[in-house]
Amino acid sequence: MELKFLHILTYLSLALVASHAALPVTYWNTKLPNTPIPKAIKESLQPSGLTEDKSTSVDVGKGGVNVGVDKGRHHSGGTNVNVGGNKGGGVNVDTPGGTHVGVGKGGVGVTTPGHHGKPPVSVGVHPGPSPFVYNYAAKDDQLNDNPNVALFFLEKDLHEGSNMKLKFVENGNGASFLPRQEADSIPFSSEKMPEILHKFSVDEDSEEGQIMKKTVRECEEPGIKGEEKYCATSLESMIDFTTSKLGNKVQPLSTETQKENTEMQKYTILGAKKMGNNNDKSVVCHKQNYAYAVFYCHKTETTESYMVSLVGVDGTKVKAVAVCHKDTSQWNPKHLAFKVLKVTPGSVPVCHFLPQDHIVWVPKN
């Protein structure tokens, strides 16, 4: 069993080593030259792909999956991999370049100390239906204490001086992209779910296991009429899907806040600028709960995207991405937006702000 776990971790350690070569960023620069990387994508990159002082960790619950990279001053970019399973000490293997692989007790992990002793960023996954999957009915408890509820609004309210109660929170999902070669080597299908969960040492009946199964299932379900959907398991595949739908001249946008506000507060719109050209096409990518970065991307024909400047009553400034859907006639009548706004499918355009870990791609003007 220990040798099997050691084999599983080979691809994880290789993925981290590959991240030091910044493969996803290199692909970005090749396919999208002179295109700034938005914050939402920066935060989903392995730290060495973009910055040297940010350590990353990816956790999937109790004794689950943990991934981190050390870029400390006195280290050589080493990687430490720990795999739980059997009782007792386990097997430790040191690989070239400072990589340490351990097979022992307590779940699956890939960790090293943070830069200059900083602790790694710990990221967990949490349950709950996504309000950005439009063929799903909202559960009643989604209306309670859910920051996504406030993100929906009517297009008529998108103007300077309009006031809204909003809550912009920091990204809670810090799962990182794997380079495409590594991501493609890992199964991503309901049929292979037992194998996937076994690879990540996640119990099928655990909360983490149920979340991962739900993410894969949502990715496999057909989209609504007029929607082209795709789950990108790497940054490279997200770029390829987007450019295949919108062309090579695209601009990615994400919401950025001056600081996190933990409480709902009133924001005032200072201005809104429509982005993209006039063909109402866009690709929106929503980050999913998974062991590594997976984005649910969908292209629709009847959407408009805006950059919206807001200021809160406490002075917090936000540059928020808003997406307005002109035709909601194919959405589930019990979708969260209709419950919040008290409108019916297809009656009026419905808009929503994007959380900070989501991205909208629009054609460049």
One Martini backbone bead per residue (centre of mass of N, CA, C, O) as a GRO file, in nm:
protein
  365
    1MET     BB    1   0.057   0.063  -0.020
    2GLU     BB    2   0.300   0.257   0.003
    3LEU     BB    3   0.387   0.231  -0.295
    4LYS     BB    4   0.125   0.339  -0.412
    5PHE     BB    5   0.138   0.619  -0.281
    6LEU     BB    6   0.410   0.692  -0.404
    7HIS     BB    7   0.307   0.688  -0.694
    8ILE     BB    8   0.094   0.908  -0.664
    9LEU     BB    9   0.313   1.136  -0.578
   10THR     BB   10   0.477   1.174  -0.830
   11TYR     BB   11   0.284   1.375  -0.983
   12LEU     BB   12   0.276   1.593  -0.765
   13SER     BB   13   0.579   1.662  -0.756
   14LEU     BB   14   0.604   1.722  -1.059
   15ALA     BB   15   0.406   1.957  -1.060
   16LEU     BB   16   0.576   2.140  -0.878
   17VAL     BB   17   0.830   2.143  -1.047
   18ALA     BB   18   0.693   2.255  -1.304
   19SER     BB   19   0.610   2.527  -1.176
   20HIS     BB   20   0.900   2.651  -1.184
   21ALA     BB   21   0.860   2.687  -1.511
   22ALA     BB   22   0.589   2.827  -1.575
   23LEU     BB   23   0.395   2.692  -1.787
   24PRO     BB   24   0.124   2.849  -1.787
   25VAL     BB   25   0.254   3.130  -1.834
   26THR     BB   26   0.390   3.066  -2.099
   27TYR     BB   27   0.130   3.005  -2.250
   28TRP     BB   28  -0.002   3.274  -2.212
   29ASN     BB   29   0.221   3.447  -2.357
   30THR     BB   30   0.183   3.300  -2.631
   31LYS     BB   31  -0.140   3.333  -2.670
   32LEU     BB   32  -0.144   3.625  -2.476
   33PRO     BB   33  -0.008   3.880  -2.562
   34ASN     BB   34  -0.030   4.159  -2.367
   35THR     BB   35  -0.192   4.005  -2.125
   36PRO     BB   36  -0.318   4.043  -1.839
   37ILE     BB   37  -0.329   3.891  -1.529
   38PRO     BB   38  -0.564   3.819  -1.330
   39LYS     BB   39  -0.612   3.771  -1.001
   40ALA     BB   40  -0.768   3.499  -1.012
   41ILE     BB   41  -0.528   3.355  -1.161
   42LYS     BB   42  -0.289   3.415  -0.984
   43GLU     BB   43  -0.422   3.258  -0.730
   44SER     BB   44  -0.413   2.972  -0.917
   45LEU     BB   45  -0.116   2.967  -0.907
   46GLN     BB   46   0.171   2.869  -0.874
   47PRO     BB   47   0.395   3.061  -0.709
   48SER     BB   48   0.645   3.033  -0.915
   49GLY     BB   49   0.482   3.153  -1.167
   50LEU     BB   50   0.478   3.469  -1.018
   51THR     BB   51   0.600   3.429  -0.720
   52GLU     BB   52   0.832   3.419  -0.426
   53ASP     BB   53   0.628   3.498  -0.153
   54LYS     BB   54   0.418   3.247  -0.203
   55SER     BB   55   0.245   3.016  -0.031
   56THR     BB   56   0.092   2.691  -0.094
   57SER     BB   57  -0.228   2.532  -0.007
   58VAL     BB   58  -0.410   2.214  -0.041
   59ASP     BB   59  -0.724   2.122   0.096
   60VAL     BB   60  -0.920   1.809   0.178
   61GLY     BB   61  -0.976   1.807   0.463
   62LYS     BB   62  -0.959   1.539   0.657
   63GLY     BB   63  -0.666   1.414   0.579
   64GLY     BB   64  -0.604   1.515   0.305
   65VAL     BB   65  -0.509   1.758   0.080
   66ASN     BB   66  -0.167   1.891   0.051
   67VAL     BB   67  -0.018   2.189  -0.101
   68GLY     BB   68   0.329   2.300  -0.136
   69VAL     BB   69   0.578   2.574  -0.150
   70ASP     BB   70   0.926   2.649  -0.133
   71LYS     BB   71   1.084   3.000  -0.135
   72GLY     BB   72   1.317   3.030   0.038
   73ARG     BB   73   1.626   3.167   0.091
   74HIS     BB   74   1.757   2.872   0.208
   75HIS     BB   75   1.630   2.741  -0.045
   76SER     BB   76   1.564   2.510  -0.345
   77GLY     BB   77   1.263   2.452  -0.405
   78GLY     BB   78   1.133   2.255  -0.227
   79THR     BB   79   0.958   1.936  -0.173
   80ASN     BB   80   0.684   1.808   0.029
   81VAL     BB   81   0.561   1.468   0.073
   82ASN     BB   82   0.255   1.341   0.222
   83VAL     BB   83   0.129   1.008   0.306
   84GLY     BB   84  -0.136   0.847   0.402
   85GLY     BB   85  -0.236   0.528   0.593
   86ASN     BB   86  -0.045   0.380   0.765
   87LYS     BB   87   0.090   0.278   1.031
   88GLY     BB   88   0.337   0.464   1.138
   89GLY     BB   89   0.598   0.599   0.973
   90GLY     BB   90   0.710   0.508   0.686
   91VAL     BB   91   0.813   0.662   0.376
   92ASN     BB   92   1.120   0.817   0.270
   93VAL     BB   93   1.198   1.047  -0.006
   94ASP     BB   94   1.472   1.183  -0.171
   95THR     BB   95   1.493   1.428  -0.414
   96PRO     BB   96   1.591   1.618  -0.639
   97GLY     BB   97   1.584   1.955  -0.525
   98GLY     BB   98   1.447   1.889  -0.226
   99THR     BB   99   1.260   1.657  -0.238
  100HIS     BB  100   0.995   1.527  -0.019
  101VAL     BB  101   0.882   1.193   0.048
  102GLY     BB  102   0.593   1.077   0.230
  103VAL     BB  103   0.481   0.773   0.402
  104GLY     BB  104   0.197   0.777   0.619
  105LYS     BB  105   0.022   0.948   0.851
  106GLY     BB  106  -0.255   1.170   0.773
  107GLY     BB  107  -0.274   1.169   0.472
  108VAL     BB  108  -0.238   1.409   0.210
  109GLY     BB  109   0.081   1.573   0.120
  110VAL     BB  110   0.223   1.903   0.011
  111THR     BB  111   0.498   2.048   0.186
  112THR     BB  112   0.626   2.372   0.292
  113PRO     BB  113   0.764   2.630   0.386
  114GLY     BB  114   0.751   2.950   0.392
  115HIS     BB  115   0.846   3.248   0.314
  116HIS     BB  116   1.037   3.346   0.560
  117GLY     BB  117   0.835   3.161   0.753
  118LYS     BB  118   0.578   3.157   0.627
  119PRO     BB  119   0.279   3.047   0.621
  120PRO     BB  120   0.070   2.870   0.461
  121VAL     BB  121  -0.195   2.852   0.254
  122SER     BB  122  -0.513   2.757   0.352
  123VAL     BB  123  -0.740   2.525   0.179
  124GLY     BB  124  -1.083   2.472   0.146
  125VAL     BB  125  -1.381   2.287   0.112
  126HIS     BB  126  -1.728   2.358   0.024
  127PRO     BB  127  -2.048   2.336   0.028
  128GLY     BB  128  -2.280   2.393  -0.230
  129PRO     BB  129  -2.464   2.531  -0.455
  130SER     BB  130  -2.438   2.680  -0.757
  131PRO     BB  131  -2.554   2.997  -0.881
  132PHE     BB  132  -2.398   2.944  -1.186
  133VAL     BB  133  -2.611   2.715  -1.233
  134TYR     BB  134  -2.905   2.745  -1.432
  135ASN     BB  135  -3.044   2.436  -1.383
  136TYR     BB  136  -3.080   2.504  -1.078
  137ALA     BB  137  -3.219   2.467  -0.777
  138ALA     BB  138  -3.280   2.629  -0.498
  139LYS     BB  139  -3.223   2.631  -0.177
  140ASP     BB  140  -3.349   2.762   0.105
  141ASP     BB  141  -3.061   2.800   0.255
  142GLN     BB  142  -2.936   3.007   0.041
  143LEU     BB  143  -3.082   3.270   0.171
  144ASN     BB  144  -2.881   3.215   0.411
  145ASP     BB  145  -2.587   3.345   0.462
  146ASN     BB  146  -2.522   3.438   0.143
  147PRO     BB  147  -2.319   3.625  -0.053
  148ASN     BB  148  -2.448   3.549  -0.340
  149VAL     BB  149  -2.724   3.680  -0.313
  150ALA     BB  150  -2.628   3.989  -0.344
  151LEU     BB  151  -2.514   3.965  -0.649
  152PHE     BB  152  -2.801   4.005  -0.738
  153PHE     BB  153  -2.951   4.200  -1.012
  154LEU     BB  154  -3.082   4.457  -1.190
  155GLU     BB  155  -3.021   4.638  -1.471
  156LYS     BB  156  -3.162   4.908  -1.374
  157ASP     BB  157  -2.927   4.931  -1.132
  158LEU     BB  158  -2.694   5.002  -1.353
  159HIS     BB  159  -2.587   5.294  -1.200
  160GLU     BB  160  -2.514   5.586  -1.106
  161GLY     BB  161  -2.594   5.592  -0.750
  162SER     BB  162  -2.642   5.316  -0.687
  163ASN     BB  163  -2.766   5.099  -0.427
  164MET     BB  164  -2.599   4.827  -0.241
  165LYS     BB  165  -2.599   4.519  -0.074
  166LEU     BB  166  -2.275   4.389   0.014
  167LYS     BB  167  -2.028   4.100  -0.008
  168PHE     BB  168  -1.677   4.100  -0.011
  169VAL     BB  169  -1.475   3.822  -0.024
  170GLU     BB  170  -1.236   3.629   0.012
  171ASN     BB  171  -1.086   3.375  -0.109
  172GLY     BB  172  -1.163   3.021  -0.026
  173ASN     BB  173  -1.021   2.910  -0.302
  174GLY     BB  174  -0.673   2.789  -0.338
  175ALA     BB  175  -0.660   2.621  -0.571
  176SER     BB  176  -0.431   2.493  -0.799
  177PHE     BB  177  -0.281   2.473  -1.080
  178LEU     BB  178  -0.205   2.244  -1.313
  179PRO     BB  179  -0.036   2.128  -1.539
  180ARG     BB  180  -0.163   1.983  -1.810
  181GLN     BB  181  -0.010   1.714  -1.805
  182GLU     BB  182  -0.106   1.646  -1.515
  183ALA     BB  183  -0.414   1.685  -1.539
  184ASP     BB  184  -0.449   1.474  -1.780
  185SER     BB  185  -0.349   1.223  -1.591
  186ILE     BB  186  -0.618   1.277  -1.445
  187PRO     BB  187  -0.905   1.182  -1.376
  188PHE     BB  188  -1.249   1.321  -1.498
  189SER     BB  189  -1.498   1.119  -1.372
  190SER     BB  190  -1.750   0.929  -1.252
  191GLU     BB  191  -1.632   0.650  -1.331
  192LYS     BB  192  -1.342   0.744  -1.175
  193MET     BB  193  -1.394   0.820  -0.874
  194PRO     BB  194  -1.255   0.602  -0.704
  195GLU     BB  195  -0.973   0.663  -0.819
  196ILE     BB  196  -0.955   0.958  -0.738
  197LEU     BB  197  -0.997   0.928  -0.431
  198HIS     BB  198  -0.758   0.739  -0.392
  199LYS     BB  199  -0.534   0.930  -0.485
  200PHE     BB  200  -0.638   1.150  -0.246
  201SER     BB  201  -0.733   1.009   0.015
  202VAL     BB  202  -1.061   0.998  -0.014
  203ASP     BB  203  -1.354   0.949   0.120
  204GLU     BB  204  -1.654   0.884  -0.025
  205ASP     BB  205  -1.837   0.963   0.249
  206SER     BB  206  -1.727   1.226   0.267
  207GLU     BB  207  -1.748   1.556   0.225
  208GLU     BB  208  -1.518   1.573   0.018
  209GLY     BB  209  -1.620   1.349  -0.170
  210GLN     BB  210  -1.895   1.481  -0.238
  211ILE     BB  211  -1.781   1.738  -0.362
  212MET     BB  212  -1.618   1.611  -0.591
  213LYS     BB  213  -1.855   1.463  -0.724
  214LYS     BB  214  -2.028   1.714  -0.781
  215THR     BB  215  -1.834   1.859  -0.970
  216VAL     BB  216  -1.823   1.640  -1.189
  217ARG     BB  217  -2.128   1.622  -1.242
  218GLU     BB  218  -2.170   1.916  -1.335
  219CYS     BB  219  -1.972   1.891  -1.578
  220GLU     BB  220  -2.149   1.656  -1.726
  221GLU     BB  221  -2.382   1.820  -1.757
  222PRO     BB  222  -2.595   1.972  -1.940
  223GLY     BB  223  -2.677   2.249  -2.075
  224ILE     BB  224  -2.842   2.496  -2.167
  225LYS     BB  225  -2.991   2.659  -2.395
  226GLY     BB  226  -2.717   2.824  -2.557
  227GLU     BB  227  -2.496   2.656  -2.402
  228GLU     BB  228  -2.139   2.641  -2.360
  229LYS     BB  229  -1.960   2.388  -2.190
  230TYR     BB  230  -1.664   2.376  -1.960
  231CYS     BB  231  -1.406   2.199  -1.785
  232ALA     BB  232  -1.119   2.335  -1.650
  233THR     BB  233  -0.802   2.172  -1.543
  234SER     BB  234  -0.652   2.416  -1.683
  235LEU     BB  235  -0.523   2.698  -1.812
  236GLU     BB  236  -0.480   2.600  -2.099
  237SER     BB  237  -0.776   2.497  -2.144
  238MET     BB  238  -0.910   2.770  -2.098
  239ILE     BB  239  -0.779   2.918  -2.331
  240ASP     BB  240  -0.873   2.730  -2.561
  241PHE     BB  241  -1.176   2.759  -2.521
  242THR     BB  242  -1.200   3.066  -2.544
  243THR     BB  243  -1.060   3.104  -2.829
  244SER     BB  244  -1.265   2.913  -2.979
  245LYS     BB  245  -1.512   3.127  -2.919
  246LEU     BB  246  -1.357   3.439  -2.945
  247GLY     BB  247  -1.070   3.427  -3.000
  248ASN     BB  248  -0.746   3.577  -2.956
  249LYS     BB  249  -0.894   3.856  -2.879
  250VAL     BB  250  -0.873   3.882  -2.536
  251GLN     BB  251  -1.033   3.966  -2.209
  252PRO     BB  252  -0.964   3.936  -1.873
  253LEU     BB  253  -1.182   3.937  -1.578
  254SER     BB  254  -1.183   4.062  -1.231
  255THR     BB  255  -1.248   4.092  -0.908
  256GLU     BB  256  -1.151   4.381  -0.697
  257THR     BB  257  -1.039   4.452  -0.368
  258GLN     BB  258  -0.911   4.650  -0.123
  259LYS     BB  259  -1.089   4.488   0.093
  260GLU     BB  260  -1.221   4.304   0.331
  261ASN     BB  261  -1.569   4.242   0.408
  262THR     BB  262  -1.749   4.079   0.667
  263GLU     BB  263  -1.985   4.273   0.611
  264MET     BB  264  -2.267   4.392   0.525
  265GLN     BB  265  -2.294   4.663   0.281
  266LYS     BB  266  -2.306   4.969   0.144
  267TYR     BB  267  -2.305   5.045  -0.204
  268THR     BB  268  -2.175   5.267  -0.457
  269ILE     BB  269  -2.208   5.362  -0.778
  270LEU     BB  270  -1.967   5.534  -0.987
  271GLY     BB  271  -1.947   5.320  -1.235
  272ALA     BB  272  -1.999   5.190  -1.583
  273LYS     BB  273  -1.837   4.953  -1.813
  274LYS     BB  274  -1.843   4.827  -2.112
  275MET     BB  275  -1.734   4.516  -2.235
  276GLY     BB  276  -1.633   4.474  -2.530
  277ASN     BB  277  -1.834   4.417  -2.773
  278ASN     BB  278  -2.158   4.398  -2.957
  279ASN     BB  279  -2.213   4.060  -2.948
  280ASP     BB  280  -2.273   3.931  -2.657
  281LYS     BB  281  -2.003   3.780  -2.590
  282SER     BB  282  -1.896   3.517  -2.356
  283VAL     BB  283  -1.672   3.390  -2.096
  284VAL     BB  284  -1.746   3.210  -1.802
  285CYS     BB  285  -1.550   3.142  -1.497
  286HIS     BB  286  -1.595   2.901  -1.234
  287LYS     BB  287  -1.490   2.812  -0.937
  288GLN     BB  288  -1.425   2.503  -0.795
  289ASN     BB  289  -1.456   2.230  -0.583
  290TYR     BB  290  -1.123   2.104  -0.540
  291ALA     BB  291  -0.799   1.973  -0.533
  292TYR     BB  292  -0.788   2.149  -0.789
  293ALA     BB  293  -0.805   2.358  -1.043
  294VAL     BB  294  -1.148   2.428  -1.141
  295PHE     BB  295  -1.340   2.544  -1.430
  296TYR     BB  296  -1.657   2.668  -1.504
  297CYS     BB  297  -1.735   2.706  -1.843
  298HIS     BB  298  -1.933   2.957  -2.032
  299LYS     BB  299  -2.112   3.018  -2.336
  300THR     BB  300  -2.285   3.310  -2.447
  301GLU     BB  301  -2.504   3.535  -2.645
  302THR     BB  302  -2.674   3.709  -2.394
  303THR     BB  303  -2.428   3.903  -2.289
  304GLU     BB  304  -2.305   4.147  -2.050
  305SER     BB  305  -2.010   4.334  -1.964
  306TYR     BB  306  -1.879   4.485  -1.655
  307MET     BB  307  -1.718   4.760  -1.507
  308VAL     BB  308  -1.742   4.831  -1.153
  309SER     BB  309  -1.760   5.110  -0.947
  310LEU     BB  310  -1.711   5.103  -0.591
  311VAL     BB  311  -1.839   5.223  -0.263
  312GLY     BB  312  -1.828   5.211   0.066
  313VAL     BB  313  -1.913   5.331   0.377
  314ASP     BB  314  -1.595   5.266   0.463
  315GLY     BB  315  -1.431   5.323   0.167
  316THR     BB  316  -1.438   5.080   0.003
  317LYS     BB  317  -1.293   4.964  -0.294
  318VAL     BB  318  -1.440   4.841  -0.611
  319LYS     BB  319  -1.368   4.615  -0.887
  320ALA     BB  320  -1.639   4.497  -1.065
  321VAL     BB  321  -1.788   4.222  -1.212
  322ALA     BB  322  -2.055   4.231  -1.452
  323VAL     BB  323  -2.332   4.016  -1.545
  324CYS     BB  324  -2.572   4.022  -1.816
  325HIS     BB  325  -2.882   3.858  -1.873
  326LYS     BB  326  -3.113   3.874  -2.130
  327ASP     BB  327  -3.172   3.546  -2.124
  328THR     BB  328  -3.377   3.338  -1.882
  329SER     BB  329  -3.580   3.118  -2.004
  330GLN     BB  330  -3.385   2.847  -1.937
  331TRP     BB  331  -3.406   2.865  -1.655
  332ASN     BB  332  -3.467   2.778  -1.355
  333PRO     BB  333  -3.745   2.882  -1.178
  334LYS     BB  334  -3.567   2.811  -0.893
  335HIS     BB  335  -3.363   3.007  -0.904
  336LEU     BB  336  -3.198   3.225  -0.707
  337ALA     BB  337  -3.255   3.491  -0.861
  338PHE     BB  338  -3.570   3.471  -0.849
  339LYS     BB  339  -3.593   3.469  -0.539
  340VAL     BB  340  -3.449   3.742  -0.488
  341LEU     BB  341  -3.602   3.928  -0.725
  342LYS     BB  342  -3.895   3.844  -0.802
  343VAL     BB  343  -3.883   3.683  -1.082
  344THR     BB  344  -3.909   3.564  -1.409
  345PRO     BB  345  -3.839   3.389  -1.667
  346GLY     BB  346  -3.765   3.628  -1.925
  347SER     BB  347  -3.863   3.919  -1.818
  348VAL     BB  348  -3.564   4.008  -1.725
  349PRO     BB  349  -3.269   4.120  -1.677
  350VAL     BB  350  -2.987   3.950  -1.525
  351CYS     BB  351  -2.760   4.023  -1.264
  352HIS     BB  352  -2.403   3.978  -1.166
  353PHE     BB  353  -2.157   3.943  -0.959
  354LEU     BB  354  -1.827   3.849  -0.928
  355PRO     BB  355  -1.637   3.672  -0.776
  356GLN     BB  356  -1.290   3.673  -0.717
  357ASP     BB  357  -1.263   3.357  -0.852
  358HIS     BB  358  -1.368   3.479  -1.118
  359ILE     BB  359  -1.420   3.484  -1.488
  360VAL     BB  360  -1.418   3.708  -1.768
  361TRP     BB  361  -1.450   3.681  -2.122
  362VAL     BB  362  -1.364   3.917  -2.378
  363PRO     BB  363  -1.362   4.090  -2.645
  364LYS     BB  364  -1.172   4.296  -2.801
  365ASN     BB  365  -1.204   4.619  -2.935
   0.00000   0.00000   0.00000
